[in-house]
Amino acid sequence: MTIKTLLAALLLGGSAAALAADTDGQFRLNELLASDPAYQETWQELVEDESRLPEWVMNLSGIASPMQGLDDDGDKYLVGQLCEAHNCFNQRLYVAFSWDKEDAYALYVQLPDGLPTDKAPSQHATLRWLGEPDEATQQLLQEQLRSDPNWY
């Protein structure tokens, strides 16, 4: 590699990291589709082939925490969580948009209503993948789920 190529690679990597840092906390899933038509188009392509999804999932209209930029083996994603407004613990969605906004993947987590507090949510959850994520992206989204202190 020439010095110019190396310098360009370092600058590009640094700007991507700065961009990721700048996006942390600025976006929420329930606002993302209105913020950029590219996100809306990518999400609509994802859900159009899925059956029996609730309206809040189809429209990403629930309660959302701030999204974060994450790097997974060189692939960059904007990742966030959303839950159904009146049933946040039992109905959750974890979403990862590729940095170029071309792909979206999601993990839809459902727990039975009335689950006793002495039952581990992880043992009674139904997990549904949306968008056919590869193994690395599945792990990325599962890590988001496992980071919830009420998930055991």
Secondary structure, 3 states (H helix, E strand, C coil): CCHHHHHHHHHHHHHHHHHHHHHCCCCEHHHHHHHCHHHHHHHHHHHCCCCCCCHHHHCCCCEECECEEEEECCEEEEEEEEECCCCCCCEEEEEEEECCCCCEEEEEEECCCCCCCCCCHHHHCEEEEECCCCHHHHHHHHHHHHCCCCCC
